[in-house]
Amino acid sequence: MSNELATKENQAAIMESVMLGGDLSKLTPSQRVSYYKSVCESIGVNYLTRPFDYITLNGKLTLYAKKDCTDQLRNLRSISIVDVNIVETEKQFIVKVKGQDKEGRIDMEVGVVNKGDMKGDTANAQMKAVTKAKRRLTLSLCGLGWLDETEVQTIPDARPVSVTEAGEIVTEASPENVNQATGEQRAPIEIIEVLGEWAVNEAAQFWNISNEKAAQAISKKWHGKMSKLEFLDLLHSA
């Protein structure tokens, strides 16, 4: 009886840690899956589309919102953009967006992108800043405090974590992904050729055109190599 009571008290302490501290690493895999589904159901998004992914931030495992999440929320809440203001400085694009939901509630958010982050491609830097502002606005209008996918990329201490559909945390610690000075694990970054087979196939499917036309379109917009995440973000913003 005392063991059963101790187990229940331990589970309660774990759930309290999650609710108050936001550390999902304290959960068991099954509890993590249940929590993920509950979060999705509570805001009305389809968990099967994987609208959230996991990051470690400030030593805690937590969720961040992906494009699928903000797209679904924008549709569910009938969020519309009513004004976009783009300011270009020497080093940045600063985008202010104003929007409202179906209840008429109005909010405003800002997206900032450094031109240097896009290897000098100012057109794509501007589009990324607009995308960032729109996604931040969506989460704000919905009263949600999660980080957006575009924000995670700019936070040095944010480390993406792979979690399986069964809730198991996948630890990847290959030598090239470990900071040799501190011993800390870096997030693995997959670099692709923008005119490579994977990128062209992805663009062709997204734009619903042939691979040949997709390759032609890509060659006019982007060049060289970039991370897979950066390519997907640009593709979905184009």
N, C-alpha and C positions, 0 to 999 in steps of 0.2 A: 504493500500500500504506500509506504514511504517512497519507494522507487518511482511509482506511478505519479505521485504528487511532485517529486523532484523533476520528472520529465516534463510534466505540464508547466511547471514554473520556468523551466529552461526554454520551452517553446514560447511561452508568453514573453520572456525576456528578449528572445530573438525577434519576435514580431514587433516588440516595442522599439528595438534597435532600428528596425526597418522603417517604422512609421515616424520615429522622431529623428533618427540620424540618416535615413535614406541609404543604408548600406545593404545591398541585396546579396552580398557575398555571404552573409550570415545565414541565409536560407538554405534549405536542402534543395536539390534539383527539382523535386516535385512541387515544393512550395514556391520555387522561382517561376515555374511554368504556370502555376495557379495565380500567382501575383500578376504575371504578365497578361494573362487572359482577363483577369479582373480589371486591370487598368484599361485595356482596350474596350471591354464591355461598358465600363463606366462613362466613357466619352463617345461611344458609338462607332468606333472604327473596327475594321475587320482584322483580327489578330493573325489570320492565315496569310495576309500579305506582308507580314513582318514589318509593321509600321514603326517599330522601335528597334534600336540596337543598344548594346551595352558599352559603357566606357568606365574606366577607373579615373576618378577625379578627386583630388585631395584625399587619396587613400581609400575611397569608397566606391563600390560598384553600383552604378546607377544607370538609368535609361536616358537616351536622347531621341528626339523625334526625327525621323527620316522624311524624305519627300512624300512617300505614301501617306504618312500621317497628316501632314499639313494639307495635302491635296484633298484627302477625304474630309477633313475638318472644314475646309473652305466650302465644299459642296454641302455637307450636312448642315452647316450654320448659315448657308447662303451669304458668305462673306464676299463683299465686292470692294474693289479698290476705286476710290473716288478722286484721288489726286496723287500725283507723283512729282516730286521735286528733286532734280539731279544737280548736284554741285560738284564741279571738277576743280581740284586743287593741283598743285604741282606733283604731289605724290599719291593722291587718293581720289576715289569717287565716293561722295557722301550722298546717299539717297534717302529722302524722307518720303514715306508713303502714308496716306490717310485712307482709312477704310471704315466700313460699317457692316454690321450683321443684320439678319432679318428682323431683329427687334428694334433696329434703328440706333443701336449703341455705336458710338464713333470712337475710334482710337487712332493713334499715330505711332509709328516706329521708324527706326533708322537702321540702314545697312551701310557699312563702310568696308571698302576693299582697297588694299594697297595696289597700285599699278605694278609694282615690282613683283607681286605674287603671281602675276599672269605673264611673266617673261616679256613684258613690254607690249602685250596685246591689249591696248586700251579699250577696244570695243567689247571684248569679252570680260574685262574687268568691270566695265559699266554694267553689263548684263548680270554679272554675278552679284554686284551690289544691289541691283533692283530685286533679284531673286531673294537675296538675304533679307532685305527689308520686308518683302511680302510675307515670307515665312515667319519672321519675328512678329509681324502684325497679326497673322493668323493665330499664333499661339497666345498672344496677348489678349486678343478679342475673346478667345475661348477661356480666358482666365487660367491658363496653364503656364507653369514656370519652368518647363523643360527647355534644355538647350536644343537648338536646331542643328541639323547636320552641317550647315555652312559655318556655324559658330564653332563647332567642335574642332574643325580643321585649323582654327586660328589660336587655339588654347594650348600652349606648350606642355602643360601638365596633364592634358587629357589623353588617355591611352585607350584606344579601341580594344575591346575584349570579345573574343569569339565565345558564344554560348550556343550549345546545340539545342535542337527542338525539344530535347528531353530535359533541358535545364542544366546540363553539365557544362562547367566552365572549362574551356580549352586553353591550356597554357602553352604558348609558343615561345620558346627561349633559345632559338638558334643563335650562334655566336654573333652573326651580323646584326641581330636585333637587340643586342645587349650593349649598353653604354659601358665601355671598358673602364672608364674612370670611376663611375659610381656603382656599377653592377646592376643598374635599373634596366628593366626591359623596355625597349622601344616598340612602338607600333610598327608592324611590317608594312611597307609601302610597295605596292606592286606598280612598276613602271611599264607603260605600254607605248608602242608606236601608234600615233594617231591614224596612220594609214595601214596599220597591220590588220590581219584577218579578223581578230576579235573585235576591234573598234569599228571596222567597216560593217561587219555583221550586226553589231549592236545598233549602229546608226540606221542601217537599212530596215531593221525590224521596227525601230522607234518611229521613223519617218514613213514607213510602209512604202518603200521604193526599192528599186533593184540595188544590188551591191555596187554596180558600176556607177550609178547616179549618186549613191551615198558617198563613194570614194571621191567623186568630183566635187560634191558639196563640202566634204570635210577639207579637201585640199585648198579650198577658197577661204576657209575659216581658221584652221589650225595647222600647225606644222611641228615636226619633230616628236619629242617624247614628253609624256606627262604621266602623273599617277592615274590609275584607273578611276579613283574616286573623283579626281578633278575633271577627267574626261566626261564622266557620267553627269556631273553637275553642269558642265558647259552644254552638253547635249540636251539635257532637259530644260535648259534656260534659253536655248536658241529658238 
